[in-house]
Amino acid sequence: MAIYSQLPNGNCAIIGECKVRQKRDCPNTYFYCSWHHSLVVVAIVCAGVVFCQAFWGNRHTGLSHLIKADSRTPQAIAKPSDPPPVNSPGMFIPASAKALKPKAAATTSCLERNGPLLVLTGARTTPELIRNLKPGTRIDARSARWANLGNVPFRISGGPNVCVEGGEISGQYPLSTSWAIMHDTYAVEIRGGSNYLLSNMRIHNYGDGVFIGKEDSEGFVVSGAYLTQIRDDAISDDYGWSGTIEDTLIDGTYVGFSDRGFTAAKNDAVLNIRNTILRLRTYTQTYNNRGPGHGWFWKWDNDGIRLSLHGNIFFAESASLHSGHQLLPEKVVTCKRPDGSPDNIIVWGGRGPYPRPKELETGCFTLTTDTRVWYAAVRRWLAAHKR
């Protein structure tokens, strides 16, 4: 049986396969795969159709009979060998259409503000490249979707204090797409405008998740975002603008945060990363075709912005392909609790010792090899954000 998960654009992707021997009733809002001894219970949601199955077996059961996809289902863009974001025994994975849609209507800090209101709804048919926004503009994108709309589906610029609430952006680039092509794709761009807020956005399958351009974008905030299958930088701040990334789940990226190779950051500029959880993912298409792998949590150079790191969890299962992708200790201005203990966690799920011991010498991180720490954090985040 093929296990399908609905993607943000409404299409389906195979994320695993199981043998089926016995049917059971299952909840209709979750993909659930739980190993209890030898009983496996799975529920699959695909294009609004729920398949509930159970079987006796084990975690190493071979591939077997496929459930045929809905006629609307394109070729799968998630490979069966790549595990779902959360797949440890006894844990559930929200993967229904409801889980991947923008949050239900609710009063938020963005929409509570005063200022012009721009409402975007439904499936967008062209990229949204919005310039000259009036100061304080509020963009309500909670029911808006951008699916497969080119290299830059959403770009904003203009006056200060603009905010965006919600929005679902997904690409349909196969995993076989070269890194060079993915490198030129950006789900969201801020191209000038101070104190911009991106709140509760859903981003899937782009090169860069959020790109902060060379134009003055001081004081940007990314809050409550949910990013998956990011093929280059999750958040690219290569021009060194002060900003904040908070309360964000980045579940599967080539590189976490980047500030390298462009202009030097101001001496007093700081990028705050707090209460954010990030997992690196192995991709077959990589920079300069270096083979399967990924970059690292940080991609920094000597001109990069200073960092404040608090309450974050970083998860890797293999070393970086790039020796230059590293945290520069001199760039970290604060990362500890009031008592001096580390205020961040690194979860190492790979073989052997942690490959970047100098990061631990900063005193910023508690290292653990217990991967349940990561999975539990994802569970909490998804539940808190009703995804």
C-alpha positions in Angstrom: 0.0 0.0 0.0 1.4 3.4 -0.9 1.0 6.1 1.8 0.0 9.4 0.3 0.3 12.8 1.9 -1.5 15.8 0.5 0.8 18.7 -0.3 -0.1 22.4 0.1 -1.1 22.7 -3.5 -3.7 19.9 -3.2 -1.6 17.3 -5.0 -0.4 14.1 -3.5 3.0 12.6 -2.9 4.0 9.1 -1.9 5.8 9.2 1.5 6.0 5.5 2.3 4.7 2.1 1.5 3.3 -0.7 3.6 1.7 -4.1 3.2 -2.0 -4.3 4.0 -3.5 -7.3 5.8 -6.3 -5.9 7.9 -8.6 -2.8 7.8 -9.2 -0.7 10.9 -11.1 2.5 11.5 -8.8 5.5 11.7 -9.1 9.2 12.4 -9.8 11.1 9.2 -7.6 14.2 9.8 -4.2 12.7 10.3 -1.6 10.5 8.7 -0.7 8.2 11.5 1.8 5.4 11.5 2.4 3.9 14.9 4.4 0.8 15.7 3.2 -1.0 18.7 5.1 -4.3 18.8 4.2 -5.6 15.4 0.9 -3.8 14.7 1.1 -0.9 12.3 -1.9 1.5 11.9 -1.9 4.0 9.1 -4.3 6.5 7.8 -3.8 8.2 4.5 -5.4 11.4 3.2 -5.0 12.1 -0.5 -7.1 14.6 -2.4 -9.7 14.6 0.3 -10.0 10.8 0.3 -9.1 9.0 3.5 -7.7 5.5 3.4 -7.5 3.7 6.8 -5.5 0.5 7.0 -3.7 -1.6 9.6 -1.5 -4.6 9.3 0.7 -6.9 11.3 4.4 -6.7 10.4 7.4 -4.7 11.3 9.2 -1.5 10.4 11.2 -3.3 7.7 8.3 -4.7 5.8 9.1 -4.7 2.1 7.3 -2.7 -0.6 4.0 -4.1 -1.7 0.7 -3.4 -3.4 0.1 0.2 -4.3 -3.1 2.0 -3.8 -3.8 3.8 -7.1 -3.6 7.6 -6.8 -6.5 9.8 -7.6 -6.6 10.7 -11.3 -5.7 14.2 -10.3 -2.5 13.1 -8.7 0.7 14.0 -10.6 4.0 12.1 -10.4 5.0 11.9 -6.7 7.6 14.6 -5.7 8.5 13.0 -2.4 10.7 9.9 -2.6 9.6 6.9 -0.5 13.1 6.5 0.9 13.0 10.0 2.5 11.2 9.7 5.9 8.3 11.9 6.8 9.2 14.9 9.0 8.0 13.1 12.1 8.1 9.3 12.0 9.3 8.0 15.3 7.3 5.2 16.9 4.0 6.3 18.5 4.0 9.8 16.9 1.5 11.3 14.5 2.0 13.4 11.4 -0.7 15.9 10.5 -0.9 15.5 6.7 -4.5 16.2 5.8 -5.7 19.0 3.6 -6.8 20.8 6.8 -3.3 20.5 8.3 -1.7 22.1 5.3 -4.1 25.0 4.8 -3.6 28.4 6.3 -4.9 28.8 9.8 -8.5 29.4 10.3 -9.7 33.0 10.6 -8.6 34.4 13.9 -7.6 37.8 15.3 -3.8 38.2 15.0 -1.3 40.9 15.8 -1.0 41.7 12.1 -4.6 42.1 11.4 -5.2 43.9 14.6 -3.1 46.8 13.4 -4.4 50.0 11.9 -3.7 50.7 8.2 -4.9 49.9 4.7 -6.2 46.3 4.3 -5.5 44.2 1.2 -7.3 40.8 1.1 -6.0 38.0 -1.1 -8.1 34.9 -1.4 -8.2 31.6 -3.3 -5.9 30.0 -5.8 -3.8 32.8 -7.3 -3.2 32.5 -11.0 -0.2 34.8 -11.4 2.7 35.8 -9.1 2.0 38.5 -6.6 4.7 41.1 -7.1 3.4 44.0 -5.1 5.3 47.3 -5.1 4.8 50.7 -3.5 2.8 49.4 -0.6 1.5 52.2 1.6 3.0 52.4 5.1 1.2 50.1 7.5 -0.5 48.0 4.9 -2.0 44.8 6.2 -2.2 41.9 3.8 -4.7 39.2 4.7 -3.6 36.1 2.8 -5.0 33.4 5.2 -7.1 31.8 2.4 -4.7 32.6 -0.5 -2.6 29.9 -2.2 0.2 30.2 -4.7 0.9 26.9 -6.4 3.6 26.4 -9.0 3.7 30.1 -10.0 7.3 30.5 -11.1 10.6 31.4 -9.5 9.2 34.2 -7.3 5.5 33.8 -6.5 5.3 36.4 -3.8 7.3 39.6 -3.5 6.5 42.8 -1.5 8.1 46.2 -1.1 7.2 49.8 -0.3 6.5 51.8 2.8 7.4 50.7 6.3 5.5 48.5 8.8 3.7 46.2 6.2 2.5 42.9 7.5 1.3 39.7 5.9 -0.9 37.2 7.7 -1.0 33.6 6.4 -0.6 32.4 2.8 0.4 29.1 1.3 3.1 28.9 -1.2 4.2 25.6 -2.9 6.4 24.7 -5.8 6.2 21.6 -7.9 9.9 21.1 -8.6 10.8 17.4 -8.7 13.6 16.3 -6.4 15.6 15.6 -9.5 15.7 19.3 -10.3 19.3 20.5 -10.2 20.6 22.7 -7.3 21.5 25.4 -9.9 17.9 25.7 -11.0 16.5 25.6 -7.4 19.1 28.2 -6.4 17.2 30.8 -8.5 13.8 30.2 -6.9 12.5 32.2 -3.9 9.1 31.5 -2.3 8.9 34.9 -0.7 11.0 38.0 -1.2 11.1 41.2 0.8 12.6 43.8 -1.5 12.7 47.0 0.5 10.6 48.2 3.4 11.5 48.4 7.1 9.8 46.4 9.9 8.0 44.0 7.6 6.2 41.1 9.3 5.5 37.7 7.7 3.2 35.9 10.0 2.1 32.2 9.9 3.1 31.5 6.3 3.3 28.0 4.8 6.1 27.4 2.3 6.9 24.2 0.5 9.4 23.1 -2.1 11.4 26.1 -3.1 15.1 27.0 -3.3 15.0 29.8 -0.7 12.1 30.0 1.6 12.3 33.7 2.5 14.8 36.0 0.8 15.6 39.4 2.2 16.8 41.6 -0.7 19.5 44.3 -0.9 17.0 47.1 -0.6 16.6 48.5 2.9 14.7 45.8 4.8 15.8 46.6 8.4 13.7 45.1 11.2 12.1 42.3 9.3 10.2 39.6 11.2 9.4 36.0 10.2 7.0 34.6 12.8 5.1 31.3 13.0 6.2 30.2 9.6 6.2 26.5 8.5 8.7 25.6 5.9 9.3 22.1 4.3 11.5 20.7 1.4 13.6 23.8 1.1 16.4 23.1 -1.4 18.8 26.0 -0.6 18.5 28.5 2.3 15.5 28.5 4.6 16.0 32.2 5.4 18.5 34.2 3.3 19.6 37.4 4.9 22.7 37.8 2.7 22.7 41.6 2.9 22.9 41.6 6.7 19.7 43.3 7.7 18.7 43.3 11.4 15.6 41.1 11.9 13.9 38.4 13.9 13.0 34.8 13.1 10.8 33.4 15.8 8.4 30.5 16.6 9.1 28.9 13.2 9.3 25.3 12.1 11.8 24.5 9.3 11.4 20.8 8.7 13.8 19.8 5.9 16.2 22.3 4.4 19.6 22.3 2.7 20.9 25.3 4.7 19.2 27.0 7.7 20.2 30.7 7.8 22.5 32.5 5.5 24.5 35.8 5.5 27.4 35.3 3.2 28.9 36.7 0.0 27.2 40.1 -0.3 27.4 43.4 1.6 28.8 43.7 5.1 26.3 43.9 7.9 26.3 47.1 10.1 28.3 46.8 13.2 25.3 47.1 15.4 23.0 44.8 13.3 21.8 41.6 15.0 19.7 38.7 13.6 17.6 37.3 16.4 16.7 33.6 16.0 14.5 32.4 18.9 12.1 29.6 19.7 12.6 28.1 16.2 13.2 24.4 15.3 15.1 23.4 12.2 16.0 20.0 10.6 18.5 19.6 7.8 17.6 17.2 5.0 19.7 15.2 2.6 19.1 16.0 -1.0 20.5 14.2 -4.1 20.9 17.5 -6.0 23.5 19.6 -4.3 25.9 22.5 -4.9 28.4 21.6 -7.6 27.0 18.1 -7.7 28.8 17.0 -4.6 26.6 14.0 -4.1 23.7 13.4 -1.6 23.9 15.7 1.4 23.2 19.1 2.7 24.8 22.3 4.0 24.6 23.4 7.6 22.5 25.3 10.1 24.5 28.5 9.4 26.2 29.8 6.2 28.2 32.8 7.4 31.3 34.8 6.6 33.4 37.5 8.4 31.1 40.2 7.1 28.0 38.4 8.3 25.5 39.8 10.8 25.8 39.1 14.5 23.5 36.5 16.0 21.3 36.2 19.1 20.2 32.6 19.6 17.6 31.6 22.2 15.3 28.7 22.7 16.1 26.9 19.4 16.5 23.3 18.5 18.7 22.2 15.5 18.6 18.6 14.1 21.1 17.0 11.8 21.6 13.3 10.8 24.8 13.7 8.8 27.7 16.1 8.4 27.7 19.1 6.0 29.0 18.7 2.5 30.6 22.2 2.9 33.4 22.9 5.3 32.7 26.6 5.0 29.2 26.3 6.3 29.7 27.0 9.9 28.9 29.1 12.9 31.4 31.8 13.6 31.7 32.1 17.4 32.7 35.7 17.3 29.4 36.5 15.6 27.3 35.3 18.5 26.4 38.1 20.9 24.0 36.2 23.2 22.9 32.6 23.5 22.7 31.6 27.1 20.2 31.6 29.9 20.5 34.0 32.8 22.3 31.3 34.8 24.9 30.9 32.1 23.7 27.5 30.8 23.1 26.9 27.1 19.7 28.2 25.7 19.7 26.1 22.6 19.8 22.4 21.7 21.5 20.5 19.0 20.1 17.0 18.2 22.7 14.8 16.5 21.2 11.8 14.8 24.2 10.7 12.8 27.0 8.2 13.3 30.0 9.0 15.3 30.7 12.2 17.2 29.1 15.5 16.4 31.0 16.9 13.4 31.3 20.5 14.5 32.7 20.4 18.1 33.8 24.1 18.0 30.1 25.1 18.0 29.7 23.4 21.3 32.7 25.3 22.7 30.6 28.5 22.5 28.5 27.3 25.4 25.4 28.1 23.3 24.2 24.5 22.8 23.3 21.4 24.7 24.1 18.4 22.6 21.9 15.3 22.6 21.7 12.2 20.6 18.1 11.5 21.7 16.2 12.2 18.5 12.9 12.1 20.5 13.8 15.6 21.6 13.3 16.8 18.0 10.1 14.8 17.3 8.5 16.0 20.5 9.3 19.6 19.6 7.7 19.2 16.2 4.6 17.6 17.8 4.3 20.6 20.2 4.7 23.1 17.4 2.2 21.5 15.1 -0.3 21.3 18.0 0.2 24.8 19.1 -0.3 26.1 15.6 -3.2 23.8 14.8 -1.5 22.4 11.7 
